[in-house]
Amino acid sequence: MCGSLARRTLGAMAVGDDAELLGRLRAGDERAFGEIVREWSPLLLRVAGSFVSTHASAEECVQEAWLGVIRGLDRFEGRSRLRTWVVRILVNVARRRAERDGRVIPWSALVEESGPTVDPRRFRGPGERWAGGWTEQGAPREWEPEAVLLAGEAMALLLRGLEELPPRQRAVVTLHDVHGLSAEEVCAVLELSHGNQRVLLHRGRARLRQLLEDYHRPTVEMAAS
């Protein structure tokens, strides 16, 4: 699943030009603040859930982060995108909450999985003709992603799959593919190396694509029969 498709499908949000938006916020424009709270809170909630253990704790982190945004607007220097700055505030709040709850594990030290991204059973084994290639049943199916993702059931599956990703994969895919942060911004916000960010993004995308393949497989097989 490519990043551009994920952004179109899962709903990347852009509230407006940073300079204009920042000016409205600093002027006390309640409508502008309401817009970013509505648009960015789902992102903040997903990221907070990668650090704390309950949905209630994640919601509290988001509320505290928005208070931090209000207090810190005058100190924002524009060295990053406004949304990136807001996410960073949320991450700091969530880290403090996790530390208080005794749940802190350095992300750089976490290894969520070390196995293959794709099920090895989908490839031909040693000694078989074209060893290492796709088996007939395991080969990726021909399907039109845009058409599949228009289906409400497939969309719901994709959203559930995103929520069920391991915490770091969920945070990286959410920030990069759903909300459009650059790889550099993701690394800065989550304090990841570029290599770790690439691996987490690849594994998260692979899991979601597998969900879509499995969803679409019966339709393809029925059409071929």
Summary of the structure (lengths in Angstrom):
residues: 225
radius of gyration: 20.1
end to end distance: 26.6
largest distance: 70.7
contacts: 623
relative contact order: 0.14
helix: 67%
strand: 1%
